[in-house]
Structure formats: C-alpha cells, structure tokens
C-alpha cells in the first residue's frame, strides 16, 4: 500500500501532497477534476481514477476539500463507504465544530478512525517550519499519525480529544484576523486619502508587533480570569477614540462601515455599564445573542 492518500487537490491539498512527496513518501492523489493531479504525478504521485481506488490504496486518507458537505459527498459515493473500514481519515477541510462532530460519528459508523484538524498556514508554507496544523481526536490515533503529519507542518500541535476544538480554535483565530485584515485595509485607506505611503504604514505596524503580542497575552488572561478592573486605558476612552475614527473617515470621504460597526460594539459596552473596565470587557456584550 501507499503511505498516504490525499483527497482534494486545490491549492492547499496540492501543497499537502507535495510535502509528502518531498519527504519521500508514496502518495496516491484524487481530485474531482483529474487534470489537477498531473503536476503531482510528475513529482511521483499515483493518480487514482476513482475515490474507491484512492481509499483502497492507503491506510491514511488526508482530506482537504471545500467543506464538510463535499467530504461527506465524496466518501459516501457508490462503493466508497464500504471500503473505509480500518482507515484513518484526517480531515483538514474548513468547517465548524458541529460539522466535525457529525463527520466523526459518520466515519465511526463506517468502521473507520478519525482525526480532525485546522491548518494555520499559507499553501507555500506547508512542509516547512512556519506552517501550523492543529489536530484533535484520540491521542492514541494522533501518536500513530504524528510522524506522517509532522511532514506537513513544523508547528503540528495536538490540542486534545474533543473533536470540535480544532475548528473552534480556527474560528477564534479567524475572528481576530478578519478584524486585522479589515482594520489594516481601513488604515491604508486613511493613509491614501492623506497622501501617506501605505508601505511605510505597514512597516510602522510591523514594528509594533511585540507590543501587540503582549496585549494579546494580557487580554487572554484578563478574559480567562474575568479580571477587567485595572485598565491602563478604559473602555470609555477607547470607545471615544473609535467614535472619532468614524468622524475621521467621513472627513476624508472614505467608507466608514468598519469603524461604525466597531463604535457600535464599544457603545453597547459603555451603555451596559462597563465604561471603567478594560477595553476587552466588550466580550461581555459579545457573549450575548
């Protein structure tokens, strides 16, 4: 048998297969569009013409499709599910904790084993020390799969048995990065409107990264310990600053959707009576529906 089968050959799936090949592993690949397998075949992979053949070829199946519905659709196709018995499925597709738990139950019902994961890397980083992958599921299964999965990411991390936690942590990180990308882009729009070099703005923000790391650790501890009473800057002060960002955006005639949204959240927290607390006390209103 081959060492591993990779199902799904988009940018990320192809990067996973290349990392296995670069490490000298025998790799079988399958994709709904067969042409995507050609570059990997040139590197030494074997292209399976059917999903059933791909499943039969290896004891470990690494799946990286568009979503969980696609994974279930592929694995429940004609004759495929019957061949899953004894296989280890490592699901690296994006999704939600609920979807991860549902797929684990489906996989177990078909006699297979399951690990769920979340990739924290760009495709170009896969196989290198900067790539991160979170894996959850049975610790015994992870121990067996670890040498193989370590080939994908220097930052491979086991985060426990709860099968929904990889996707929960990924979602938590995505919440931060969504604001990060929008916030930087809004700052770039401000710079452009004032004739400032956006590249210089990027360098300035990068130079502040050590203080950002310190603040992230501080917020994590404050929220975990429910300790918001000794702020260096109060929620009320920050709320007023963000409100002025809305005014600035209007003055510069750029979109104000992002700062208006942020100002609304801070205003809710002030109105709820948290104005003298840490800025991250806004979590108290974000917890509510």
C-alpha positions, 0 to 999 in steps of 0.5 A: 500500500501507499503511505498516504492518500490525499483527497482534494487537490486545490491549492492547499491539498496540492501543497499537502501532497507535495510535502509528502512527496518531498519527504519521500513518501508514496502518495496516491492523489484524487481530485474531482477534476483529474487534470489537477493531479498531473503536476503531482504525478510528475513529482511521483504521485499515483493518480487514482481514477476513482475515490474507491481506488484512492481509499483502497490504496492507503491506510491514511486518507488526508482530506482537504476539500471545500467543506464538510458537505463535499467530504461527506459527498465524496466518501459516501459515493457508490462503493466508497463507504464500504471500503473505509473500514480500518482507515484513518481519515484526517480531515483538514477541510474548513468547517465548524465544530458541529460539522466535525462532530457529525463527520466523526460519528459518520466515519465511526459508523463506517468502521473507520478512525478519525482525526480532525484538524485546522491548518494555520498556514499559507499553501507555500508554507506547508512542509516547512517550519512556519506552517501550523496544523492543529489536530484533535481526536484520540491521542492514541490515533494522533501518536500513530499519525504524528510522524506522517503529519509532522511532514506537513507542518513544523508547528503540528500541535495536538490540542486534545480529544474533543473533536470540535476544538480544532475548528473552534480554535480556527474560528477564534483565530479567524475572528481576530484576523478578519478584524486585522485584515479589515482594520489594516485595509481601513488604515491604508485607506486613511493613509491614501486619502492623506497622501501617506505611503501605505508601505511605510504604514505597514512597516510602522505596524510591523514594528509594533508587533511585540507590543501587540503580542503582549496585549494579546497575552494580557487580554487572554488572561484578563478574559480567562480570569474575568479580571477587567478592573485595572485598565491602563486605558478604559473602555470609555476612552477607547470607545471615544477614540473609535467614535472619532475614527468614524468622524475621521473617515467621513472627513476624508470621504472614505467608507466608514462601515468598519469603524461604525460597526466597531463604535457600535460594539464599544457603545453597547459596552459603555451603555451596559455599564462597563465604561471603567473596565478594560477595553476587552470587557466588550466580550461581555456584550459579545457573549450575548445573542 
